[in-house]
Amino acid sequence: MIKELRIGNYLKAPLGELARVKQLGSLDYPDFIKCDLLNEKGEVNGFGQNGFEPIQLTPKVLLAAGFTMEDKRQSKQHTNYFSMWVIDYKYSFAYADFRGDWGFYHSYTDAGKDENNNRFDFISCGIKYLHQLQNLIHSLTGTELEIDITKI
């Protein structure tokens, strides 16, 4: 079951096409979903979670969303870090095999002490899907995450 959906989130439609949510719920059907198909003209409708699937968060998806891969060595616990700068914060994600999800980190880029700059401070974990990343970035910045869907 896909949770935490909002208008503007990306999903996989029933036939595997990329789609963007444009309506959630209706008076008669609170679990109704309507999406625009991205690679074709048209739209697709569904009820509840029937046929719609979340898009797995991967390095390829993060790069398509404007993140850059950090020049930081992978460890036993984490893959490379993928980062995006917002004002004077750097938000980063790293995949943790032992948890099976992406950890969320932040770094200061203008700290008073140089040794505090670019240090990855853990914030949270549990992020697995693109729509969760979209919602998190929207909550932090108040703007939509720009994604080049041709690269997904």
C-alpha positions as a LaTeX table, in Angstrom:
\begin{tabular}{lrrr}
\hline
Residue & $x$ (\AA) & $y$ (\AA) & $z$ (\AA) \\
\hline
Met1 & 0.00 & 0.00 & 0.00 \\
Ile2 & 1.34 & 3.40 & $-0.98$ \\
Lys3 & 1.11 & 5.90 & 1.84 \\
Glu4 & 1.80 & 9.63 & 2.11 \\
Leu5 & 0.69 & 10.51 & $-1.39$ \\
Arg6 & 0.02 & 14.07 & $-2.45$ \\
Ile7 & $-0.74$ & 15.78 & $-5.74$ \\
Gly8 & 2.44 & 16.01 & $-7.82$ \\
Asn9 & 3.97 & 12.73 & $-6.65$ \\
Tyr10 & 5.36 & 10.34 & $-9.25$ \\
Leu11 & 4.20 & 6.71 & $-9.41$ \\
Lys12 & 4.27 & 3.74 & $-11.75$ \\
Ala13 & 0.87 & 3.33 & $-13.42$ \\
Pro14 & $-0.72$ & $-0.12$ & $-13.86$ \\
Leu15 & 1.16 & $-0.87$ & $-17.12$ \\
Gly16 & 4.48 & 0.40 & $-15.76$ \\
Glu17 & 4.28 & 3.88 & $-17.28$ \\
Leu18 & 5.52 & 6.87 & $-15.29$ \\
Ala19 & 2.63 & 8.94 & $-13.99$ \\
Arg20 & 2.12 & 12.05 & $-11.87$ \\
Val21 & $-0.73$ & 12.23 & $-9.35$ \\
Lys22 & $-3.25$ & 14.94 & $-10.20$ \\
Gln23 & $-6.22$ & 13.95 & $-8.02$ \\
Leu24 & $-6.57$ & 12.02 & $-4.78$ \\
Gly25 & $-10.01$ & 10.92 & $-3.65$ \\
Ser26 & $-13.52$ & 11.88 & $-4.63$ \\
Leu27 & $-16.79$ & 12.21 & $-2.72$ \\
Asp28 & $-17.87$ & 8.66 & $-3.53$ \\
Tyr29 & $-14.43$ & 7.02 & $-3.59$ \\
Pro30 & $-11.90$ & 8.33 & $-1.06$ \\
Asp31 & $-9.22$ & 5.95 & $-2.37$ \\
Phe32 & $-9.58$ & 7.15 & $-6.00$ \\
Ile33 & $-6.32$ & 8.18 & $-7.75$ \\
Lys34 & $-6.07$ & 10.04 & $-11.08$ \\
Cys35 & $-2.68$ & 10.51 & $-12.73$ \\
Asp36 & $-1.30$ & 12.11 & $-15.88$ \\
Leu37 & 0.83 & 9.74 & $-17.94$ \\
Leu38 & 4.22 & 11.34 & $-18.52$ \\
Asn39 & 5.54 & 9.69 & $-21.66$ \\
Glu40 & 2.20 & 9.66 & $-23.46$ \\
Lys41 & $-0.79$ & 11.88 & $-23.72$ \\
Gly42 & $-3.64$ & 10.90 & $-21.49$ \\
Glu43 & $-4.37$ & 9.92 & $-17.96$ \\
Val44 & $-4.96$ & 6.83 & $-15.91$ \\
Asn45 & $-7.39$ & 6.26 & $-13.04$ \\
Gly46 & $-7.45$ & 3.71 & $-10.27$ \\
Phe47 & $-8.82$ & 2.88 & $-6.89$ \\
Gly48 & $-6.70$ & 2.45 & $-3.81$ \\
Gln49 & $-3.45$ & 0.79 & $-4.53$ \\
Asn50 & $-4.72$ & $-1.37$ & $-7.39$ \\
Gly51 & $-2.06$ & $-1.25$ & $-10.04$ \\
Phe52 & $-0.16$ & 1.81 & $-8.86$ \\
Glu53 & 3.31 & 1.23 & $-7.49$ \\
Pro54 & 5.85 & 3.51 & $-5.84$ \\
Ile55 & 9.08 & 4.26 & $-7.72$ \\
Gln56 & 12.04 & 2.76 & $-5.91$ \\
Leu57 & 14.64 & 5.33 & $-4.84$ \\
Thr58 & 17.94 & 4.51 & $-6.57$ \\
Pro59 & 21.15 & 6.38 & $-7.43$ \\
Lys60 & 19.75 & 6.87 & $-10.96$ \\
Val61 & 16.57 & 8.49 & $-9.57$ \\
Leu62 & 18.55 & 10.73 & $-7.20$ \\
Leu63 & 20.76 & 11.92 & $-10.07$ \\
Ala64 & 17.63 & 12.60 & $-12.17$ \\
Ala65 & 16.32 & 14.69 & $-9.25$ \\
Gly66 & 19.39 & 16.93 & $-9.29$ \\
Phe67 & 21.46 & 15.29 & $-6.57$ \\
Thr68 & 25.19 & 14.88 & $-7.09$ \\
Met69 & 27.26 & 11.92 & $-6.01$ \\
Glu70 & 29.74 & 12.91 & $-3.31$ \\
Asp71 & 33.41 & 12.11 & $-3.66$ \\
Lys72 & 33.29 & 10.16 & $-0.40$ \\
Arg73 & 34.35 & 6.60 & 0.10 \\
Gln74 & 31.68 & 3.96 & 0.54 \\
Ser75 & 31.72 & 2.03 & 3.80 \\
Lys76 & 30.47 & $-1.37$ & 4.92 \\
Gln77 & 27.27 & 0.29 & 6.10 \\
His78 & 26.58 & 2.83 & 3.32 \\
Thr79 & 26.84 & 3.46 & $-0.39$ \\
Asn80 & 28.09 & 6.77 & $-1.73$ \\
Tyr81 & 26.32 & 9.89 & $-0.53$ \\
Phe82 & 24.09 & 11.79 & $-2.94$ \\
Ser83 & 23.67 & 15.46 & $-2.06$ \\
Met84 & 21.67 & 18.56 & $-2.89$ \\
Trp85 & 22.39 & 22.09 & $-1.64$ \\
Val86 & 19.56 & 24.25 & $-0.32$ \\
Ile87 & 20.61 & 27.72 & 0.90 \\
Asp88 & 23.46 & 26.94 & 3.35 \\
Tyr89 & 22.52 & 23.33 & 4.04 \\
Lys90 & 23.54 & 20.26 & 2.16 \\
Tyr91 & 20.98 & 17.45 & 2.27 \\
Ser92 & 22.33 & 13.98 & 1.54 \\
Phe93 & 21.15 & 10.42 & 1.22 \\
Ala94 & 23.09 & 7.17 & 1.51 \\
Tyr95 & 21.74 & 3.64 & 1.08 \\
Ala96 & 22.23 & 1.31 & 4.04 \\
Asp97 & 22.17 & $-2.39$ & 3.12 \\
Phe98 & 21.72 & $-3.49$ & 6.72 \\
Arg99 & 18.44 & $-1.48$ & 6.93 \\
Gly100 & 17.35 & $-1.77$ & 3.32 \\
Asp101 & 16.58 & 1.94 & 3.02 \\
Trp102 & 18.09 & 5.37 & 2.47 \\
Gly103 & 19.41 & 7.40 & 5.38 \\
Phe104 & 18.90 & 11.16 & 5.39 \\
Tyr105 & 21.78 & 13.45 & 6.45 \\
His106 & 22.56 & 17.13 & 6.49 \\
Ser107 & 25.77 & 19.14 & 6.49 \\
Tyr108 & 26.54 & 22.75 & 7.20 \\
Thr109 & 28.35 & 24.54 & 4.44 \\
Asp110 & 28.99 & 27.77 & 6.38 \\
Ala111 & 29.70 & 26.58 & 9.94 \\
Gly112 & 31.70 & 28.85 & 12.23 \\
Lys113 & 34.45 & 26.21 & 12.47 \\
Asp114 & 35.85 & 24.70 & 9.29 \\
Glu115 & 35.97 & 21.22 & 10.84 \\
Asn116 & 32.16 & 21.30 & 11.12 \\
Asn117 & 31.67 & 22.02 & 7.42 \\
Asn118 & 30.71 & 19.06 & 5.21 \\
Arg119 & 30.31 & 16.68 & 8.16 \\
Phe120 & 27.38 & 14.34 & 7.51 \\
Asp121 & 24.98 & 14.45 & 10.47 \\
Phe122 & 22.36 & 11.69 & 10.52 \\
Ile123 & 18.75 & 12.88 & 10.67 \\
Ser124 & 16.49 & 9.96 & 9.81 \\
Cys125 & 16.05 & 6.77 & 7.81 \\
Gly126 & 13.24 & 4.76 & 6.24 \\
Ile127 & 13.13 & 6.49 & 2.86 \\
Lys128 & 12.60 & 3.97 & 0.07 \\
Tyr129 & 10.56 & 5.66 & $-2.64$ \\
Leu130 & 10.62 & 8.72 & $-4.87$ \\
His131 & 7.31 & 10.08 & $-3.55$ \\
Gln132 & 8.75 & 10.06 & 0.00 \\
Leu133 & 11.75 & 12.05 & $-1.23$ \\
Gln134 & 9.43 & 14.49 & $-3.05$ \\
Asn135 & 7.39 & 14.99 & 0.13 \\
Leu136 & 10.47 & 15.48 & 2.30 \\
Ile137 & 12.03 & 18.08 & $-0.02$ \\
His138 & 8.67 & 19.87 & $-0.30$ \\
Ser139 & 8.38 & 19.96 & 3.51 \\
Leu140 & 11.90 & 21.36 & 3.88 \\
Thr141 & 11.85 & 23.92 & 1.09 \\
Gly142 & 8.21 & 24.60 & 0.22 \\
Thr143 & 9.01 & 23.85 & $-3.43$ \\
Glu144 & 8.58 & 20.86 & $-5.69$ \\
Leu145 & 11.56 & 18.66 & $-6.45$ \\
Glu146 & 12.51 & 19.07 & $-10.11$ \\
Ile147 & 13.01 & 15.66 & $-11.72$ \\
Asp148 & 14.23 & 14.92 & $-15.25$ \\
Ile149 & 11.91 & 12.00 & $-15.96$ \\
Thr150 & 13.83 & 11.13 & $-19.13$ \\
Lys151 & 16.67 & 9.93 & $-16.86$ \\
Ile152 & 14.58 & 7.59 & $-14.69$ \\
\hline
\end{tabular}
